Amino acid sequence: MLYHIKINDYSNTPKYQQIYNSIVEGIENRDILPGAKLPSIHELCAEFDVSKGTIERAYELLKEKEIIGGVKGKGFYINYTPTGNNLKILLLFNKLSAHKKIIYDSFVELLGPGVAIDFFIYNNDFRLFRDLIHRQASNHTHYVIIGHFFEGGEKADELINNLPKHKLVILDKLLEGITGKYGAVFQNFERDLYQALTDALPLLRKYSTLCMLFPSYSYHPKAILNGFYNFCYEHGFKTRVINTVEDEVIQPQHAYINLMEEDLVELIKRIKKTPYIVGQEVGILSYNDTPLKEFLLDGITVISTDFAQMGRTAARLVLNASVEHIENPFNLIVRKSL
């Protein structure tokens, strides 16, 4: 705490005000966290060679603003209540999509008005991500990052590890190599898919083969494939991983799991050219719910994380200066396509 308090003997600003400003600045930059204990008046007098009255005046001003509170016999502590609209957040998303908009909207709504957010999209491009980190990393109270890359992502940990960890929140996917204590709201991609398929098992039994539409050039975690293979092996399904849906010949007794929205569109086009009935002879299970999927083909069965909950949880981590790691809920929504 002493490190963050600055007094300039040559400044025209009164010393009590300098102490007050230093503590407020430390809170705004999240260098001084809620619950932190302030130095005693005696410690500050000895450290900065100032009078007891100067320290008392600074602490009284902090108490008036409800920035600090006192515990009798134990000293003063930073309050858990916010000091005002002093958050400035660097928000980095890998792409724009309906799902990312849900995260953004719920994140912003819970933070409330007046919070400054610098929002950037890096299009799964590691070089653009790196440039944004280098240009924008300073002067933010928090860094909220979704890390998905087509290539080069193995170097992301080197960049992110240079950020202050108590200001960092990782969303959606935990990144290997990130050290220290930081906040995270994440999906367990392998276990989530395995559990969702297990929940759907009674419906999947009408099909002999499960097909995963997994583009070869993809930012999606390979853990999804691990969950897919484990489930199919345990329950006796034949498996196919399809990299390009445009080359697929639709076959009966096949259920198709798609990750990308554009693959779903092409898949539906191809199925409509066949005599097969969706939900009986051919099944569709789609990642990530959207309002449109409730109506397509009388309803597309989806497996989806709760994107609104992810945004709200991320906002709470920011507001509470928390370094918790929280797994986000993942659900199966059954409709007629399976």
ZANU-893870 format. One record per residue (C-alpha): residue number from 1; x, y, z. Coordinates in steps of 0.5 Angstrom, whole numbers, padded with zeros to 4 digits, m for minus. Layout:
N
<NUM, <X, Y, Z>>
...
REM end
This chain:
338
<1, <0000, 0000, 0000>>
<2, <0006, 0005, 0002>>
<3, <0008, 0004, m0005>>
<4, <0002, 0007, m0008>>
<5, <0002, 0013, m0004>>
<6, <0006, 0019, m0007>>
<7, <0008, 0026, m0004>>
<8, <0011, 0031, m0008>>
<9, <0014, 0036, m0003>>
<10, <0015, 0041, m0008>>
<11, <0008, 0041, m0011>>
<12, <0003, 0046, m0010>>
<13, <m0003, 0041, m0008>>
<14, <m0003, 0040, 0000>>
<15, <0000, 0034, 0002>>
<16, <m0007, 0031, 0005>>
<17, <m0010, 0032, m0002>>
<18, <m0004, 0028, m0005>>
<19, <m0005, 0022, 0000>>
<20, <m0012, 0022, m0002>>
<21, <m0011, 0023, m0010>>
<22, <m0006, 0017, m0009>>
<23, <m0011, 0012, m0006>>
<24, <m0016, 0014, m0011>>
<25, <m0012, 0013, m0017>>
<26, <m0009, 0006, m0014>>
<27, <m0017, 0004, m0013>>
<28, <m0019, 0006, m0020>>
<29, <m0013, 0003, m0023>>
<30, <m0014, m0003, m0019>>
<31, <m0007, m0003, m0016>>
<32, <m0011, m0002, m0009>>
<33, <m0016, m0007, m0008>>
<34, <m0023, m0007, m0004>>
<35, <m0021, m0010, 0003>>
<36, <m0014, m0008, 0003>>
<37, <m0012, m0005, 0009>>
<38, <m0009, 0002, 0010>>
<39, <m0002, 0004, 0013>>
<40, <m0003, 0007, 0020>>
<41, <m0003, 0014, 0021>>
<42, <0004, 0013, 0025>>
<43, <0007, 0009, 0019>>
<44, <0005, 0014, 0014>>
<45, <0008, 0020, 0019>>
<46, <0014, 0016, 0019>>
<47, <0015, 0014, 0012>>
<48, <0013, 0021, 0009>>
<49, <0015, 0026, 0015>>
<50, <0009, 0029, 0015>>
<51, <0004, 0031, 0021>>
<52, <m0001, 0027, 0024>>
<53, <m0006, 0032, 0022>>
<54, <m0004, 0031, 0015>>
<55, <m0006, 0024, 0015>>
<56, <m0012, 0025, 0019>>
<57, <m0015, 0030, 0014>>
<58, <m0013, 0025, 0008>>
<59, <m0017, 0019, 0012>>
<60, <m0023, 0024, 0014>>
<61, <m0024, 0026, 0007>>
<62, <m0023, 0019, 0004>>
<63, <m0028, 0017, 0010>>
<64, <m0033, 0022, 0008>>
<65, <m0033, 0020, 0001>>
<66, <m0034, 0013, 0003>>
<67, <m0028, 0010, 0000>>
<68, <m0025, 0007, 0006>>
<69, <m0028, 0005, 0013>>
<70, <m0025, 0004, 0020>>
<71, <m0026, m0002, 0024>>
<72, <m0025, 0000, 0031>>
<73, <m0018, m0003, 0034>>
<74, <m0016, m0006, 0027>>
<75, <m0015, 0001, 0023>>
<76, <m0018, 0003, 0016>>
<77, <m0020, m0001, 0010>>
<78, <m0022, 0000, 0003>>
<79, <m0029, m0001, 0002>>
<80, <m0032, m0006, m0003>>
<81, <m0037, 0000, m0005>>
<82, <m0035, 0003, m0012>>
<83, <m0032, 0010, m0012>>
<84, <m0035, 0012, m0018>>
<85, <m0035, 0011, m0025>>
<86, <m0028, 0010, m0025>>
<87, <m0028, 0003, m0029>>
<88, <m0024, 0003, m0036>>
<89, <m0024, m0003, m0039>>
<90, <m0021, m0006, m0046>>
<91, <m0025, m0011, m0049>>
<92, <m0022, m0016, m0054>>
<93, <m0027, m0021, m0058>>
<94, <m0025, m0026, m0063>>
<95, <m0031, m0024, m0068>>
<96, <m0037, m0021, m0069>>
<97, <m0043, m0026, m0068>>
<98, <m0050, m0026, m0065>>
<99, <m0047, m0030, m0059>>
<100, <m0042, m0025, m0058>>
<101, <m0047, m0019, m0058>>
<102, <m0051, m0023, m0052>>
<103, <m0044, m0023, m0048>>
<104, <m0043, m0016, m0050>>
<105, <m0050, m0013, m0048>>
<106, <m0051, m0017, m0041>>
<107, <m0044, m0015, m0039>>
<108, <m0045, m0008, m0041>>
<109, <m0052, m0008, m0038>>
<110, <m0049, m0011, m0031>>
<111, <m0043, m0006, m0031>>
<112, <m0048, 0000, m0031>>
<113, <m0048, 0007, m0035>>
<114, <m0042, 0011, m0034>>
<115, <m0037, 0005, m0035>>
<116, <m0032, 0007, m0041>>
<117, <m0031, 0001, m0045>>
<118, <m0026, 0000, m0051>>
<119, <m0028, m0005, m0055>>
<120, <m0024, m0009, m0061>>
<121, <m0025, m0015, m0066>>
<122, <m0019, m0018, m0068>>
<123, <m0022, m0023, m0073>>
<124, <m0018, m0029, m0070>>
<125, <m0012, m0026, m0072>>
<126, <m0006, m0027, m0068>>
<127, <m0002, m0021, m0071>>
<128, <m0008, m0016, m0070>>
<129, <m0009, m0019, m0063>>
<130, <m0002, m0017, m0061>>
<131, <m0002, m0010, m0064>>
<132, <m0008, m0009, m0060>>
<133, <m0005, m0011, m0054>>
<134, <0001, m0007, m0055>>
<135, <m0003, 0000, m0057>>
<136, <m0008, m0001, m0052>>
<137, <m0006, m0004, m0046>>
<138, <m0004, 0002, m0042>>
<139, <m0009, 0006, m0038>>
<140, <m0014, 0001, m0037>>
<141, <m0017, m0002, m0030>>
<142, <m0019, m0008, m0033>>
<143, <m0017, m0013, m0039>>
<144, <m0023, m0018, m0041>>
<145, <m0021, m0022, m0047>>
<146, <m0024, m0028, m0051>>
<147, <m0018, m0032, m0054>>
<148, <m0019, m0036, m0060>>
<149, <m0014, m0036, m0066>>
<150, <m0014, m0039, m0073>>
<151, <m0006, m0039, m0072>>
<152, <m0001, m0036, m0068>>
<153, <m0005, m0037, m0061>>
<154, <0001, m0041, m0058>>
<155, <0004, m0034, m0057>>
<156, <m0002, m0031, m0054>>
<157, <0000, m0033, m0047>>
<158, <0007, m0029, m0047>>
<159, <0003, m0023, m0049>>
<160, <m0002, m0024, m0044>>
<161, <0002, m0025, m0038>>
<162, <0005, m0018, m0039>>
<163, <m0002, m0015, m0037>>
<164, <m0003, m0014, m0029>>
<165, <m0006, m0021, m0027>>
<166, <m0011, m0018, m0022>>
<167, <m0014, m0013, m0028>>
<168, <m0015, m0019, m0033>>
<169, <m0021, m0023, m0034>>
<170, <m0021, m0029, m0039>>
<171, <m0028, m0031, m0043>>
<172, <m0030, m0037, m0046>>
<173, <m0024, m0041, m0047>>
<174, <m0018, m0042, m0042>>
<175, <m0011, m0041, m0045>>
<176, <m0005, m0045, m0043>>
<177, <0001, m0042, m0041>>
<178, <m0003, m0036, m0037>>
<179, <0000, m0036, m0030>>
<180, <m0002, m0032, m0024>>
<181, <m0008, m0030, m0021>>
<182, <m0014, m0028, m0025>>
<183, <m0021, m0028, m0027>>
<184, <m0024, m0033, m0032>>
<185, <m0031, m0035, m0034>>
<186, <m0030, m0041, m0039>>
<187, <m0033, m0047, m0042>>
<188, <m0031, m0054, m0041>>
<189, <m0031, m0056, m0048>>
<190, <m0030, m0063, m0048>>
<191, <m0034, m0065, m0042>>
<192, <m0040, m0060, m0044>>
<193, <m0040, m0064, m0051>>
<194, <m0040, m0070, m0048>>
<195, <m0045, m0069, m0043>>
<196, <m0050, m0065, m0048>>
<197, <m0050, m0072, m0052>>
<198, <m0051, m0076, m0046>>
<199, <m0057, m0072, m0045>>
<200, <m0059, m0073, m0052>>
<201, <m0058, m0080, m0052>>
<202, <m0065, m0083, m0052>>
<203, <m0066, m0078, m0059>>
<204, <m0059, m0080, m0062>>
<205, <m0061, m0088, m0061>>
<206, <m0065, m0087, m0068>>
<207, <m0058, m0086, m0072>>
<208, <m0053, m0090, m0073>>
<209, <m0047, m0085, m0075>>
<210, <m0046, m0079, m0071>>
<211, <m0042, m0073, m0076>>
<212, <m0038, m0067, m0073>>
<213, <m0038, m0062, m0078>>
<214, <m0031, m0059, m0076>>
<215, <m0027, m0055, m0081>>
<216, <m0020, m0056, m0082>>
<217, <m0018, m0049, m0082>>
<218, <m0022, m0047, m0075>>
<219, <m0021, m0043, m0068>>
<220, <m0025, m0048, m0065>>
<221, <m0022, m0052, m0059>>
<222, <m0020, m0059, m0061>>
<223, <m0023, m0061, m0054>>
<224, <m0030, m0061, m0058>>
<225, <m0027, m0067, m0062>>
<226, <m0025, m0071, m0056>>
<227, <m0031, m0070, m0052>>
<228, <m0035, m0073, m0059>>
<229, <m0030, m0079, m0060>>
<230, <m0031, m0081, m0052>>
<231, <m0038, m0081, m0053>>
<232, <m0039, m0084, m0059>>
<233, <m0034, m0090, m0057>>
<234, <m0037, m0091, m0050>>
<235, <m0044, m0091, m0053>>
<236, <m0043, m0095, m0060>>
<237, <m0044, m0090, m0065>>
<238, <m0040, m0090, m0072>>
<239, <m0037, m0083, m0073>>
<240, <m0035, m0078, m0078>>
<241, <m0031, m0072, m0078>>
<242, <m0033, m0067, m0084>>
<243, <m0029, m0062, m0086>>
<244, <m0032, m0059, m0092>>
<245, <m0040, m0060, m0092>>
<246, <m0040, m0058, m0099>>
<247, <m0038, m0064, m0101>>
<248, <m0042, m0068, m0096>>
<249, <m0047, m0073, m0099>>
<250, <m0053, m0073, m0094>>
<251, <m0055, m0080, m0092>>
<252, <m0060, m0083, m0087>>
<253, <m0059, m0086, m0080>>
<254, <m0054, m0080, m0080>>
<255, <m0054, m0074, m0075>>
<256, <m0050, m0068, m0076>>
<257, <m0047, m0064, m0071>>
<258, <m0045, m0057, m0073>>
<259, <m0041, m0051, m0070>>
<260, <m0041, m0046, m0076>>
<261, <m0047, m0042, m0078>>
<262, <m0045, m0042, m0085>>
<263, <m0045, m0050, m0085>>
<264, <m0052, m0050, m0082>>
<265, <m0055, m0047, m0088>>
<266, <m0051, m0051, m0093>>
<267, <m0053, m0057, m0089>>
<268, <m0060, m0055, m0089>>
<269, <m0060, m0054, m0097>>
<270, <m0057, m0061, m0098>>
<271, <m0062, m0064, m0093>>
<272, <m0068, m0061, m0097>>
<273, <m0066, m0064, m0104>>
<274, <m0067, m0071, m0101>>
<275, <m0073, m0075, m0099>>
<276, <m0071, m0076, m0092>>
<277, <m0075, m0073, m0086>>
<278, <m0071, m0069, m0081>>
<279, <m0072, m0071, m0074>>
<280, <m0073, m0078, m0076>>
<281, <m0068, m0081, m0082>>
<282, <m0063, m0075, m0081>>
<283, <m0062, m0071, m0075>>
<284, <m0059, m0064, m0074>>
<285, <m0056, m0062, m0067>>
<286, <m0053, m0055, m0068>>
<287, <m0048, m0051, m0063>>
<288, <m0050, m0044, m0060>>
<289, <m0058, m0042, m0060>>
<290, <m0060, m0036, m0064>>
<291, <m0068, m0034, m0064>>
<292, <m0068, m0036, m0071>>
<293, <m0066, m0044, m0070>>
<294, <m0073, m0044, m0066>>
<295, <m0076, m0043, m0072>>
<296, <m0072, m0047, m0078>>
<297, <m0075, m0053, m0080>>
<298, <m0080, m0053, m0074>>
<299, <m0074, m0052, m0069>>
<300, <m0067, m0054, m0069>>
<301, <m0064, m0058, m0063>>
<302, <m0058, m0054, m0060>>
<303, <m0053, m0055, m0055>>
<304, <m0051, m0048, m0052>>
<305, <m0047, m0044, m0047>>
<306, <m0051, m0039, m0043>>
<307, <m0048, m0033, m0047>>
<308, <m0052, m0028, m0043>>
<309, <m0050, m0031, m0036>>
<310, <m0042, m0031, m0039>>
<311, <m0043, m0023, m0040>>
<312, <m0046, m0022, m0033>>
<313, <m0041, m0026, m0029>>
<314, <m0035, m0023, m0033>>
<315, <m0038, m0016, m0030>>
<316, <m0039, m0019, m0023>>
<317, <m0031, m0021, m0023>>
<318, <m0030, m0014, m0026>>
<319, <m0034, m0010, m0020>>
<320, <m0032, m0015, m0015>>
<321, <m0024, m0015, m0017>>
<322, <m0025, m0022, m0017>>
<323, <m0020, m0027, m0019>>
<324, <m0024, m0033, m0019>>
<325, <m0025, m0038, m0025>>
<326, <m0032, m0040, m0026>>
<327, <m0035, m0045, m0031>>
<328, <m0041, m0043, m0035>>
<329, <m0047, m0047, m0035>>
<330, <m0048, m0051, m0042>>
<331, <m0055, m0054, m0044>>
<332, <m0058, m0058, m0049>>
<333, <m0065, m0055, m0052>>
<334, <m0069, m0061, m0055>>
<335, <m0073, m0059, m0061>>
<336, <m0076, m0063, m0067>>
<337, <m0069, m0063, m0071>>
<338, <m0067, m0069, m0067>>
REM end
